[in-house]
Amino acid sequence: MLFNSYAFLLGFLPAALLAFHALRRLGLERAALAALVLFSLAFYAWWNPVYLLLLVPLTLATFLVARAIARFRTARPRIARALTIAAVAGNLLVLGWFKYANFLVDNAAALVGAHWTLAKIVLPLGISFFVFQKIAFLVDAYRGKVDRFDLLEFALFVSFFPQLIAGPIVHHGEVLPQFRELGREREPLAALGVTILAIGLAKKVVLADSAATVASPAFDAAAAGATLGAAGAWLGALAYTVQLYFDFSGYSDMAIGAALLFGIRLPLNFASPYRSTNIAEFWHRWHMTLSRFLRDYLYIPLGGNRHGAARRTANLLVTMLLGGLWHGAAWTFVAWGALHGTYLVVHRGWQRTRARVSRSPAGRIEVCAGAALTFVAVVVGWVLFRAADLPTAFAILRAMAGGNGATGDGALPSHDAASAAMVALLLVIAFFAPNTQQITGYRGPATPAAAPASPPAPPTWRWRATPAWASASAAVAAVAMMSLSHVSEFLYFQF
């Protein structure tokens, strides 16, 4: 069931809200939580009920082991450590089997010239996200950072449908305390939730899906062997750049908006990343909860910045390589992760060099140059991220560099003025328009680790729970609902 579908918006979501809030109003908070777990499992089973045979047992096993880890961590620390290692390894093995078994077997067979085959393994939706959440919970149980073990709360933490399929990757400390307060009077969140939900839906079906009509033909033509010209290659790459931007931003908004309707604040996951002035800032703004997980549970445990420049460089490269591979079992994702790891290493080197040369803050020209260079570097990376394989990616990058001339073999119209104007308009929106949190003032859960807020929008653009804003939100929602003409999955569903 897609967020951008009539079945979800007019059927599932209203039914879940009615059941949840009816039980909560009756003072049956535990029953309300149980109902939300059942609705979340039904949401997950909508694609394939067999997926529950993985999600439910893995959730139960992780909870029981985490509770045992917490009990043993002081009295029998070696047992607690062994349990933690085994449980984390078990979750990673499950993820590895479903996501990477075919990839590894195919590449091993190609390497040795064998004819090994493995039946196609269907990737359960959202497995990359809920496995990471379980791993963080297990590690924090070992570190003594889990203050209470409640199976119902944990089941909802893992399966909560707004963030189950494509994030954000939620930390237990952000949502478990909220589950315990649902019976209390809270500030009205429904109007804010509906507004953010409507904005996210419009980003997806109006903006992202429009950009896809330009991006897909370019990448498909390159995959089919067409020789693109520079104009067509750049137009396709930039179209995918804005498609992914509004697709992921739209999903993040819809997840936050849907959660707010149940009184739950999810963490921010997206903060105008194309405005970044360097690549490190980009990763503080793009998929913020994945960046946080990779930092806290991979980069820092590897040693982080603590063991000199060479070790820091290695840690960065390993972290980004694994972050790229997390997105998918393909060499294109490995290359994308390696490229961003290299970007970050170069950025760190530039910072150290500049600090030795000058202690003055960066001037306006330097900031603008950094922003332009960062954006071009990100666009180049997105070509690897989107391409069907490495030869296709290199063909597009060659065309972008001018290797095929301005028009290539003419297989793809490269000077479509309407398409270019649309992509340019979407880029202007991404660079200059206030983002959702700037407009609405949404800040995520109130935790010490909460993401830094974006500067607020000008007063004219600032959301208020007023009839005027309600009318504007209704108009945005109506336009988006009328644009639901075909099924279009969110891009991050494939990860």
N, C-alpha and C positions, 0 to 999 in steps of 0.2 A: 504494500500500500504506500503510495507516494504522497508526500505532503502536498504536492501540487496536483491533487486529484479531487474530483467531486466526492468520491467515496470517503476520503479522509475528512475533507472540509465540511461536508454536509451530513455525513453519517457517523463515522467513527469518533471524531473529536467531540461533537455535541453529546453523543451517548456517554462517552467517558467523563465529560464534565458533569453531566446530570447525575450520574451514579456517584461520583466522587464527592461532589458538594452536597448532595442530599444526605449521604452518610455523615459527612463532617458536620453539617448543621444539626444533626440529631445527636451530636456528641460522640459518635462512634468513630473516633480517629483511627483506631487500629483497623477497623473494617474498611475505612476509606483507603488506607494504605494498601490493604489486601486487594481491594477492588482495582486500584491503580496497577498493582503488579499483574493481576489477571488480564486487564486491558492491554498492558505492555506486552505480555506473552502472546496475546491474540494478535496484536499488531505485528510482532515478529513472525508468528506462524502464518500470517497472511500470504507471504511469499512461498513458504514451504514448511508445513508442520514438522517435517523431519528435522529441521534446524533446532527444534526444542530439545531433541535428544542429545544435542551438544550443549546448548546454553544452560539448561536446567541442572544436569549432573555436574557440570563444571562449576557452576555457581555454588551448589551445595558443598562440593568437595573443597573448594577454595575457602568457604566460610569455616568449615570444620577444622581445616588445617591451620587457618589463621588464628582461630581461637586456641588451638593447641599450642601454637607458637607463642602466643601471649602468656599462656600459663607456664610454659617451660623457660621463658627467656631469662628469668632471674635465678630460678632454682636449678635448672638443667640447661645452661646456655649452649652446650654443644649439641644437645638434642634440638633445641630451638633453631640453631644455625643450620643443622642438617635438614630439618623440616622445611626451612625457608628455601634453601637451595633446591631441594627436591620439588617443592611446589612451584617455584618460579620456572625451573627447568621443565616441569610437566606442562605448564601453560604454554611455554615457548615451543615445546614439541608438538602440542596440538596445533598451534598457529603454523609452525613449520610444515607439518604434514599437509594441512589443507591448502596452504598458500604457496609452498615452495617445492613440494615433492615432485610434481610434474616437471617443474623448471630444472631441478637438480638432476633428475634422471635423464631428461632430454639432453642436457649439456654434457653430462658424463658420457652418455652414449656417443655423442658427436665427437668428444675428445678422444676416445679410444677406438672409434670406428665400429662400434657395436650396434646392434639393432634392438636395444632394450626398449620396452614399451611399458607404460603404466596407464591403467584405465584413467580417463579424465576425472579428476577429483573436483567436485563442485564446491566452490568457495562459499561458506555461509556468510550471509550479509553481516557486516559490522564486527566480524571476528577480530580485526586488527584493533578496534577501539575497546571492546569490552575485555579482551585479554590484557591490554595495557592497564586498564583500570584495576583488574584483579591483581596484577603484578605489583602495582603501587600499594594496594591494600596489604598484600602479604609482606612487603618490605617494611611498611610502616608499622605493621603488627610486631615485627621483629625489633624495630627501633623503639617500641613502646609508645607510639604516637596514636594508637587507636584506643579511645577511652571507653568504648562500650561495644559489645557484640550482640547484635539482635538480628536474627535470620530474616525477618520480614523487612527490616530497614535495609539490610544488605542486598536482598533480592531486588528491592526497588532501586537501590543505588546502581546495580548492574544493568537492570532491564528497563529503566525509565524510558519510555518510547521516544520522547523528543530528542534525546541524545544517543539512542541505542545504535543507530545505523551508521552515522557519520560524524559523531561527536557533538559538542566538544568532549575531549577526554577529561572527565570530571574527577577531581580529587575528593575522597570521602569526607575530608574535613570541611568541604564547601557545602555539601548537601545533606549529610546525615543529621546535623543539628537542625536543619530546616524541617526534615521529616518529623522531628519530635515536637515541633511548634505549630503544626498545621491546625490544631484546635484553638489556638489563641487568636485574638483579634489582630489582624495585620493591616498595613496600609492597603488601600484598594489597588490591586494590580491588574484587574481585568481590562480596563481601558488601555493601559500601557501595553499589555500583552496583545490585544487585538491590533493596536497600531503597529507594533513591531512585526507581528505576523503578516499584516497586509503589506508592509514595506518589503519584507523578505519575499513574499509571493510575487510581487511586481518585479523585483530584481530578477527573479528566476525566469518567469514566463514571458515578460515583456523585453527585458534587456539581454539576459544571457542567451535565451533561445534565439533571439534575433541575431546576435553575434555568431551563433553556431552556423547559421545559414551561409556565412562568409568563410568561417574557419574550416569547416568540414570539407568543402569542395577542394580547397587548396591542399590539405593534408592527404585527402583521398587520391587526388591527381598525382601527387608525388609518390605515394605508395604504389600506384598503378604504373609508374615508370615515366610519367610525363616530365618534361624538362621545364621547370618554372623559370620565369624571369624574375628580376630583382623586385619589381613592383608587386607582382602577384605573390611572391614569397613573403615579402614584408607585410602585405595586407593580410595574408592568411595568419602569419605569426601574431600580428597585433590584434586580429580578430579573436584568436584563441586566448590571447592575454586578457582581453576584457571579458570574454565568455567565462573563463575560469574565475575571474575576479567576482563577477556578479552572481555566478552560479554558487560559489562557495560562500560568498557574503550573504546571498539570499537564503541558503540553507541555514547558516548560523543564526540569522535573524529569525527564521521560522521556528528553529529549535528553542531559542530564547523566548519568543512570543508564546509558543504553545506551553512551555513550562510555567510562564508567569500566570497563565490561566488557572493553574493548579496551586498558585502561591509559592512556586519554587523559582529561585534566581539561579540561573546557570552562569558559569563564567564567560567572560568575553572571549571570542576566538578570532576576531578579525578587526583591524583598526587601520583602515586606509593604507595598506602596505606600499602602494605605488608612490606614496609621498615620501618614502624613506630617502634619507640623504647618504646612507651607506648600507652595505649588505647585512651588517649585524643588526641595524635598526629594522631592516626588512623582516628578519626572523623574530624580532620582538613584536611585529605587527601581523605577520602571516601565520595562520594556524598556531595561535599563541599557546594553546594548551598542549599541542604536540611538542613545540619548542620547550615548554616548561618540563614536560615529562623527560625528553631526551637530556635536558640539562641536569635534572635532579636525580634521575635513575640510571643514567648512562655516563654522561660526560664527567660529572663530579665523582662518581664511584671509580671511574677510570683514572682519576687523579686530577682532572680539571687543569687549573693553572698552577698547581702546587709544586711541580717538579721540573721547572725549567722550560725554555722555549721549545726544545726538540720534543719533549714529552707532550707539551701543550699542543703542538702542531699535529702530532700523531693522534692525540685524543680528539681533536677537532675533525680530522679526516675520518677516523673510525666512526665517530658519532654521526656525521653527515652521510657516510656510505650506508650505514645501517638505517638511517632515516630515509634515504632514498629507496632502499630495498623494502622498507616497511610499506611503501606506497604500492608496490607490485612486484611480482616475480618476472622481471624482464631486465635485459641489459640496459635498456633506455633509462630505467629508474636508477640503476647502479651508476650509470654515467652522470645522470642529473645530480645524484647525491655527491659524487666525487667532484663535480664541477662546483657545487655550492661549498663543499669543504675547502676546495682550493680558493674560492672567492674569500672565505672567512680567514684563511691563512694569510692571503695577500693583504687583506684589510688590517689584520693585526700587525703585520710587518710595516705597513704604511703608517699606522698609528705610532709605532715605536720610533720610526725614522723621523716623522714629523715632530714628535716630542723632543728629540735631540736637536733638531734644527731650529725650532721656534716654539715658544710657550704661549704665543698669542692665540686667541680663539680664531676659528676659521672665519674668513670674510665671506661676504655675500657671493662673490664670484666662485670661490672654492666650494661653498655649500651647493650652489646651483650645478656646478660641474659634477660634484659627487652624486647629486640626485639624478642627473642625466645618465651618468655612467652606470649607476646602480640599476636604473630602469632598463637600459639596453642589456646589461648583463642578465637581468631576470628574464627578459624576452628571449634571449638566446637559450637560457635554461629551459624555458617552457617549450621550445621546439623539441628538445629531447624528451620532455615529460609527455608530450602529446603524440609524437610520431609512433607509428606502428612498430618500427624497428630502427636499429642504428643506421642502416643504409638510407632509409627514408629521411631520418633526421639530418644526416650529413648532406644529402641532396638538397634539402631545404636551406640549410645553413650556407652551402656553396652558392645557391641562388641569391640568398640575402647579401652575400659578400660581392655580388656582381659577376660571379663566374659564368653565368649563362646569358649575360646581357640584360637588357631592360625587359624583354618580353619572352625570352626562352623560345619554346617551339609553338607558342600560341595556343597550347591545349587548355589553358585557363585564362579567362578574361582578366587582365591585370589592371585595367584602367576603368573599372566600374565606378563611376562618380558617386552613385547613390550608396554603394557599399562602403566606399572610402569615407564618405560624409558621415555615415552611421557610426563607423568605427571611431572616427575622430570625435564625434559627439560623446560616445561612451567613454573615451579617454578623458575628455574634459570633465565629465561627471565624476570619474574616478579620482582625478587629480584635485578638483576644486570644489565640488559640492560637499556640504556637510554630510558626514556619515551618520548612521542610524543612532549611535550613542550620543553623538553631538546634538542631534535633533531632539532626542527623547530624554537625554540625561541619564540613561541606564548605565549602571556601574557594576553590575554583577553582584555576587554574594559579598556580604560584609565580612571579609576575612583578612588577616594580616597579609596574606599572599595575593590579595586581589590585584588584578592587572591595573596599571596606571591608566587613568581616564584621559580621553582625548579632550582638548580644549572645547568648551561649550560653543554651540553655534550662536550666531548673533541673535539678539532677542526676537527679531522678526521670524526666525526659523525655529525657535525653541518651542517644543511641544508642551501643551497644557491640556488638562482634562476639561476642555471647553466644547460647547456646541460647534464652534467653527472648526476645531481640530477633529472632532468626531465626524463632521461632514467631509472633511478632506480625506480622512482615513477610509471612510465609506466609499468615496469616489475612487481612491487607489485600489481598494479591494474589488470594486465592481469592474474596473478596467482589467484587473488581473484575472478575475473569474471568467470574464468573457474571452480571455486569451487562452483558456485551457482547451485548446482545440485538438491536442494530441498528447500522447504519453511521452514524457521526456524526463528520464532519470537524472538525478543530481550526479555530477561528475565524481564526487567523492564516494558514491555508493560502491564503485568498483574497487575501493581500497579496503 
